[in-house]
Amino acid sequence: MKIRRVKLDVDWAFSGPGIAEVAEAIDAVEGVEAANLTITEIDMETIGTDIAVEGEAIELKQLLEAIETTGAVVHSIDQLVIGDRYVDYVPRAR
């Protein structure tokens, strides 16, 4: 499967890795060409982060393992784009 974009919900302990350490782990994954790590929430114990990763053929298992090796926890895969081109998400009208 040719994975082109992955969006993840990731948390780590406040005393755990920094954003740069998580970014370095992601950057080392095969197929990763760019990433955006955005801290969305900080509390007394945890840091919540939305992570978007793009590339031509991202190795998903390697990506998840690389993030978790830093001590961070992947809570969910919120978007996965596959194939030969990007397909944008269009929310349905209700």
TILORO-952322 format. One line per field, with one value per atom (N, C-alpha, C): residue in one letter; residue number from 1; atom name; x, y, z; chain. Coordinates in pm, whole numbers, plus 32768, in hexadecimal, padded with zeros to 4 digits. Layout:
# TILORO-952322
residuo c(A | ...)
num c(NUM | ...)
atomo c(CA | ...)
xx c(X | ...)
yy c(Y | ...)
zz c(Z | ...)
cadena c(A | ...)
This chain:
# TILORO-952322
residuo c(M | M | M | K | K | K | I | I | I | R | R | R | R | R | R | V | V | V | K | K | K | L | L | L | D | D | D | V | V | V | D | D | D | W | W | W | A | A | A | F | F | F | S | S | S | G | G | G | P | P | P | G | G | G | I | I | I | A | A | A | E | E | E | V | V | V | A | A | A | E | E | E | A | A | A | I | I | I | D | D | D | A | A | A | V | V | V | E | E | E | G | G | G | V | V | V | E | E | E | A | A | A | A | A | A | N | N | N | L | L | L | T | T | T | I | I | I | T | T | T | E | E | E | I | I | I | D | D | D | M | M | M | E | E | E | T | T | T | I | I | I | G | G | G | T | T | T | D | D | D | I | I | I | A | A | A | V | V | V | E | E | E | G | G | G | E | E | E | A | A | A | I | I | I | E | E | E | L | L | L | K | K | K | Q | Q | Q | L | L | L | L | L | L | E | E | E | A | A | A | I | I | I | E | E | E | T | T | T | T | T | T | G | G | G | A | A | A | V | V | V | V | V | V | H | H | H | S | S | S | I | I | I | D | D | D | Q | Q | Q | L | L | L | V | V | V | I | I | I | G | G | G | D | D | D | R | R | R | Y | Y | Y | V | V | V | D | D | D | Y | Y | Y | V | V | V | P | P | P | R | R | R | A | A | A | R | R | R)
num c(1 | 1 | 1 | 2 | 2 | 2 | 3 | 3 | 3 | 4 | 4 | 4 | 5 | 5 | 5 | 6 | 6 | 6 | 7 | 7 | 7 | 8 | 8 | 8 | 9 | 9 | 9 | 10 | 10 | 10 | 11 | 11 | 11 | 12 | 12 | 12 | 13 | 13 | 13 | 14 | 14 | 14 | 15 | 15 | 15 | 16 | 16 | 16 | 17 | 17 | 17 | 18 | 18 | 18 | 19 | 19 | 19 | 20 | 20 | 20 | 21 | 21 | 21 | 22 | 22 | 22 | 23 | 23 | 23 | 24 | 24 | 24 | 25 | 25 | 25 | 26 | 26 | 26 | 27 | 27 | 27 | 28 | 28 | 28 | 29 | 29 | 29 | 30 | 30 | 30 | 31 | 31 | 31 | 32 | 32 | 32 | 33 | 33 | 33 | 34 | 34 | 34 | 35 | 35 | 35 | 36 | 36 | 36 | 37 | 37 | 37 | 38 | 38 | 38 | 39 | 39 | 39 | 40 | 40 | 40 | 41 | 41 | 41 | 42 | 42 | 42 | 43 | 43 | 43 | 44 | 44 | 44 | 45 | 45 | 45 | 46 | 46 | 46 | 47 | 47 | 47 | 48 | 48 | 48 | 49 | 49 | 49 | 50 | 50 | 50 | 51 | 51 | 51 | 52 | 52 | 52 | 53 | 53 | 53 | 54 | 54 | 54 | 55 | 55 | 55 | 56 | 56 | 56 | 57 | 57 | 57 | 58 | 58 | 58 | 59 | 59 | 59 | 60 | 60 | 60 | 61 | 61 | 61 | 62 | 62 | 62 | 63 | 63 | 63 | 64 | 64 | 64 | 65 | 65 | 65 | 66 | 66 | 66 | 67 | 67 | 67 | 68 | 68 | 68 | 69 | 69 | 69 | 70 | 70 | 70 | 71 | 71 | 71 | 72 | 72 | 72 | 73 | 73 | 73 | 74 | 74 | 74 | 75 | 75 | 75 | 76 | 76 | 76 | 77 | 77 | 77 | 78 | 78 | 78 | 79 | 79 | 79 | 80 | 80 | 80 | 81 | 81 | 81 | 82 | 82 | 82 | 83 | 83 | 83 | 84 | 84 | 84 | 85 | 85 | 85 | 86 | 86 | 86 | 87 | 87 | 87 | 88 | 88 | 88 | 89 | 89 | 89 | 90 | 90 | 90 | 91 | 91 | 91 | 92 | 92 | 92 | 93 | 93 | 93 | 94 | 94 | 94)
atomo c(N | CA | C | N | CA | C | N | CA | C | N | CA | C | N | CA | C | N | CA | C | N | CA | C | N | CA | C | N | CA | C | N | CA | C | N | CA | C | N | CA | C | N | CA | C | N | CA | C | N | CA | C | N | CA | C | N | CA | C | N | CA | C | N | CA | C | N | CA | C | N | CA | C | N | CA | C | N | CA | C | N | CA | C | N | CA | C | N | CA | C | N | CA | C | N | CA | C | N | CA | C | N | CA | C | N | CA | C | N | CA | C | N | CA | C | N | CA | C | N | CA | C | N | CA | C | N | CA | C | N | CA | C | N | CA | C | N | CA | C | N | CA | C | N | CA | C | N | CA | C | N | CA | C | N | CA | C | N | CA | C | N | CA | C | N | CA | C | N | CA | C | N | CA | C | N | CA | C | N | CA | C | N | CA | C | N | CA | C | N | CA | C | N | CA | C | N | CA | C | N | CA | C | N | CA | C | N | CA | C | N | CA | C | N | CA | C | N | CA | C | N | CA | C | N | CA | C | N | CA | C | N | CA | C | N | CA | C | N | CA | C | N | CA | C | N | CA | C | N | CA | C | N | CA | C | N | CA | C | N | CA | C | N | CA | C | N | CA | C | N | CA | C | N | CA | C | N | CA | C | N | CA | C | N | CA | C | N | CA | C | N | CA | C | N | CA | C | N | CA | C | N | CA | C | N | CA | C | N | CA | C | N | CA | C | N | CA | C | N | CA | C | N | CA | C | N | CA | C)
xx c(8055 | 8000 | 805A | 803D | 808C | 804D | 8085 | 8050 | 8090 | 803C | 806D | 805B | 7FF7 | 7FE0 | 7FA7 | 7FD7 | 7FA5 | 7F91 | 7F1D | 7F06 | 7EF0 | 7F39 | 7F39 | 7F19 | 7EDC | 7EC7 | 7F2C | 7F8D | 7FFC | 800A | 8021 | 803C | 80BF | 80FD | 8170 | 8170 | 81B7 | 81BF | 820A | 81DF | 821F | 82B5 | 82DA | 8367 | 83A9 | 835F | 8391 | 83DD | 83D5 | 8423 | 83F2 | 8449 | 8421 | 83F0 | 83B5 | 8380 | 83EE | 8466 | 84D5 | 84FF | 84FB | 851F | 84BA | 843B | 83D3 | 83E1 | 83FC | 840E | 8484 | 84F3 | 8568 | 8547 | 84FB | 84D4 | 847E | 8421 | 83CA | 841B | 8476 | 84C8 | 851D | 8540 | 8594 | 8548 | 84C3 | 8471 | 8474 | 8480 | 8483 | 8403 | 8414 | 83A2 | 8371 | 839D | 8371 | 83BA | 836E | 83A8 | 8391 | 8324 | 8304 | 82A8 | 82AD | 8255 | 8236 | 81C1 | 8196 | 816C | 81B0 | 818F | 8157 | 80DA | 8099 | 8067 | 809C | 806E | 7FE4 | 7F86 | 7EFB | 7ECB | 7F13 | 7EE7 | 7F5B | 7F65 | 7FC9 | 7F82 | 7F96 | 7F62 | 7FD3 | 7FB4 | 801A | 8071 | 803A | 8082 | 809D | 804C | 805C | 805B | 8094 | 8093 | 804A | 7FE0 | 7F93 | 7FC0 | 7FCE | 8004 | 7FB9 | 7F9F | 7F6E | 7FE7 | 7FF9 | 806C | 8039 | 8067 | 8049 | 80CD | 80CD | 8146 | 8123 | 817B | 8165 | 81E1 | 81CB | 8238 | 8200 | 8256 | 822B | 8203 | 8246 | 8229 | 8256 | 8205 | 8227 | 8217 | 827A | 8274 | 822A | 81A7 | 8152 | 8180 | 819E | 81C9 | 8249 | 82A6 | 8324 | 8309 | 82AC | 8289 | 8251 | 81F2 | 81B6 | 821E | 8274 | 82DC | 8340 | 8364 | 83C4 | 838D | 830E | 82CF | 82CC | 82A3 | 8296 | 831D | 8386 | 840D | 843A | 8407 | 842C | 83E7 | 8383 | 8335 | 82AD | 8291 | 820E | 81AC | 812A | 80C2 | 8068 | 8055 | 7FFA | 7F6E | 7F15 | 7E8C | 7E35 | 7E48 | 7DF5 | 7E35 | 7E0F | 7E2D | 7DAE | 7DB5 | 7D3E | 7D29 | 7D91 | 7D83 | 7DF1 | 7DCD | 7E2B | 7E0A | 7E69 | 7E54 | 7EB1 | 7E78 | 7EC7 | 7EB2 | 7F0A | 7EF9 | 7F60 | 7F44 | 7FA2 | 7F92 | 7F29 | 7F15 | 7ECC | 7EC7 | 7E81 | 7DEC | 7D9C | 7D0D | 7CEB | 7CB8 | 7C96 | 7C17 | 7C11 | 7B9B | 7B32 | 7ABB | 7A4B | 79DF | 79C7 | 7960 | 78D6 | 7886 | 7800 | 77A4 | 774A | 76E8 | 767C | 7651 | 75E7 | 7572)
yy c(7F8B | 8000 | 807C | 80D9 | 8153 | 81C1 | 81D8 | 823B | 82C2 | 8327 | 83AD | 8412 | 83FF | 845C | 840E | 8431 | 83F6 | 8468 | 846B | 84C9 | 8479 | 84A0 | 8454 | 84AE | 8473 | 84B4 | 8472 | 84C0 | 848A | 84D9 | 8492 | 84D0 | 849B | 84ED | 84BD | 8503 | 84C5 | 84FD | 8582 | 85DF | 8663 | 8653 | 85EE | 85D5 | 857D | 8559 | 84FF | 8547 | 8513 | 854C | 85D9 | 8625 | 86A7 | 8699 | 8703 | 8701 | 86E6 | 8719 | 8704 | 8671 | 862D | 859F | 854A | 8569 | 8521 | 8540 | 85BE | 85E5 | 859C | 8590 | 8547 | 84B6 | 8477 | 83EB | 83DC | 8439 | 8435 | 844B | 84AA | 84CB | 8456 | 83FC | 838A | 8316 | 831F | 82B2 | 82B3 | 823C | 822C | 8262 | 82B3 | 82E8 | 8370 | 839D | 841E | 848E | 84EB | 855F | 85E0 | 85E5 | 865D | 8637 | 8687 | 866F | 86F3 | 86F7 | 876A | 8735 | 8761 | 873B | 87B7 | 87B3 | 8825 | 87FF | 8843 | 882B | 8869 | 8817 | 8844 | 8854 | 8816 | 881B | 87FB | 8847 | 882C | 8831 | 87C8 | 87CC | 87AA | 878E | 8776 | 86FB | 8699 | 861C | 85F8 | 862A | 85FF | 8672 | 8654 | 86B0 | 866A | 86A7 | 8670 | 86AF | 865C | 868B | 8650 | 86A2 | 8672 | 866C | 85FA | 85E7 | 85C3 | 860D | 85EF | 85CD | 855D | 852F | 8518 | 8546 | 8530 | 84F6 | 84AC | 8471 | 8422 | 83DE | 838F | 8300 | 82C8 | 823F | 8230 | 8264 | 8264 | 81D7 | 81AB | 8129 | 813C | 811D | 813A | 80F3 | 8074 | 8029 | 8066 | 8088 | 80C5 | 814E | 819A | 821E | 8212 | 81B8 | 81A5 | 8177 | 811A | 80E8 | 8156 | 81AA | 8216 | 8279 | 829B | 82F8 | 82BB | 823E | 81FE | 81E2 | 81D5 | 81C1 | 823B | 82B0 | 832A | 8331 | 82DF | 82E4 | 8322 | 8351 | 8389 | 8317 | 8336 | 82D3 | 8302 | 82AD | 82CA | 82A1 | 8303 | 82E6 | 82BA | 82F8 | 82D1 | 82FD | 82B6 | 82DE | 8323 | 83A8 | 83F5 | 8409 | 83F5 | 83FD | 83AA | 8367 | 8319 | 8330 | 8365 | 837D | 831E | 82D0 | 826E | 8280 | 8244 | 8243 | 8297 | 82B3 | 82FC | 8393 | 83C2 | 8453 | 846F | 84EE | 8516 | 8528 | 84FC | 8513 | 8563 | 85DB | 8630 | 8600 | 8612 | 85F2 | 865D | 8634 | 8692 | 8664 | 86B5 | 868C | 868D | 862A | 8626 | 8687 | 86C0 | 871E | 86CF | 8702 | 86BC | 8716)
zz c(8000 | 8000 | 8000 | 7FA7 | 7F98 | 7FEE | 8065 | 80C3 | 80A8 | 8091 | 806F | 80E1 | 8136 | 81A6 | 821C | 8293 | 830F | 8372 | 83B4 | 8422 | 84A1 | 8509 | 8586 | 85FD | 8662 | 86E4 | 8742 | 8773 | 87C2 | 8843 | 88B1 | 8933 | 896B | 89BF | 8A0C | 8A92 | 8AF2 | 8B78 | 8B74 | 8BC7 | 8BCE | 8BE9 | 8C36 | 8C54 | 8BEB | 8B82 | 8B1B | 8AAE | 8A33 | 89C5 | 89A1 | 8967 | 8934 | 88A5 | 8873 | 87EB | 8784 | 879D | 873F | 873A | 87AC | 87AF | 8761 | 8771 | 8727 | 8692 | 866F | 85E3 | 85A4 | 85EC | 85B8 | 859C | 85F6 | 85E2 | 8566 | 8551 | 84DC | 845D | 8460 | 83EB | 83BC | 8417 | 83F5 | 83B5 | 83B1 | 837B | 82E3 | 82AB | 8219 | 81DA | 8173 | 8128 | 8157 | 81CD | 8202 | 81BA | 8181 | 813E | 818B | 81D8 | 8226 | 8299 | 8304 | 8376 | 83BA | 83FA | 8448 | 84D0 | 8539 | 85C1 | 8606 | 862F | 866C | 86F7 | 875C | 87E5 | 87F3 | 881E | 8828 | 88B7 | 8915 | 899F | 89FC | 8A68 | 8ACF | 8B55 | 8BA4 | 8C2D | 8C8D | 8D06 | 8D6D | 8D4E | 8D06 | 8CF2 | 8C60 | 8C03 | 8B78 | 8B15 | 8AA2 | 8A30 | 89BE | 898C | 891D | 889A | 8833 | 87B4 | 873E | 86D9 | 8658 | 85FC | 85BB | 8563 | 84D8 | 8473 | 83E7 | 83A2 | 835A | 8315 | 8283 | 8229 | 819B | 815A | 80ED | 80A1 | 802D | 7FE7 | 7F74 | 7F99 | 7FFD | 8028 | 80B9 | 8114 | 81A2 | 81DB | 8225 | 8267 | 82EB | 82ED | 835F | 83DF | 83D6 | 844C | 8485 | 842F | 845A | 8499 | 8461 | 8497 | 8524 | 8538 | 85BC | 8622 | 85FA | 8653 | 8676 | 8615 | 862D | 8693 | 8686 | 86E5 | 8770 | 8779 | 87FC | 883D | 87ED | 8822 | 8873 | 8853 | 889C | 8924 | 893A | 89B5 | 89A1 | 8928 | 8908 | 88ED | 88F2 | 88DC | 886A | 8806 | 8798 | 87C4 | 87D4 | 87FE | 878A | 8715 | 86A3 | 8620 | 85B7 | 852F | 84FF | 84EB | 84CB | 8436 | 83E6 | 8354 | 8314 | 82A7 | 8259 | 81C7 | 817A | 80EB | 80A0 | 8044 | 7FFA | 7F64 | 7F16 | 7E85 | 7E3D | 7DC0 | 7D6A | 7D71 | 7DB5 | 7DC2 | 7E45 | 7E69 | 7EE3 | 7EC7 | 7F26 | 7F22 | 7F9F | 7F8D | 7FFF | 8042 | 80C2 | 8112 | 80FC | 80DD | 80CC | 812E | 8197 | 81F6 | 81B5 | 81D8 | 819D | 81E5 | 819A | 81D2 | 8219 | 828A | 82D5 | 82E7)
cadena c(A | A | A | A | A | A | A | A | A | A | A | A | A | A | A | A | A | A | A | A | A | A | A | A | A | A | A | A | A | A | A | A | A | A | A | A | A | A | A | A | A | A | A | A | A | A | A | A | A | A | A | A | A | A | A | A | A | A | A | A | A | A | A | A | A | A | A | A | A | A | A | A | A | A | A | A | A | A | A | A | A | A | A | A | A | A | A | A | A | A | A | A | A | A | A | A | A | A | A | A | A | A | A | A | A | A | A | A | A | A | A | A | A | A | A | A | A | A | A | A | A | A | A | A | A | A | A | A | A | A | A | A | A | A | A | A | A | A | A | A | A | A | A | A | A | A | A | A | A | A | A | A | A | A | A | A | A | A | A | A | A | A | A | A | A | A | A | A | A | A | A | A | A | A | A | A | A | A | A | A | A | A | A | A | A | A | A | A | A | A | A | A | A | A | A | A | A | A | A | A | A | A | A | A | A | A | A | A | A | A | A | A | A | A | A | A | A | A | A | A | A | A | A | A | A | A | A | A | A | A | A | A | A | A | A | A | A | A | A | A | A | A | A | A | A | A | A | A | A | A | A | A | A | A | A | A | A | A | A | A | A | A | A | A | A | A | A | A | A | A | A | A | A | A | A | A | A | A | A | A | A | A)
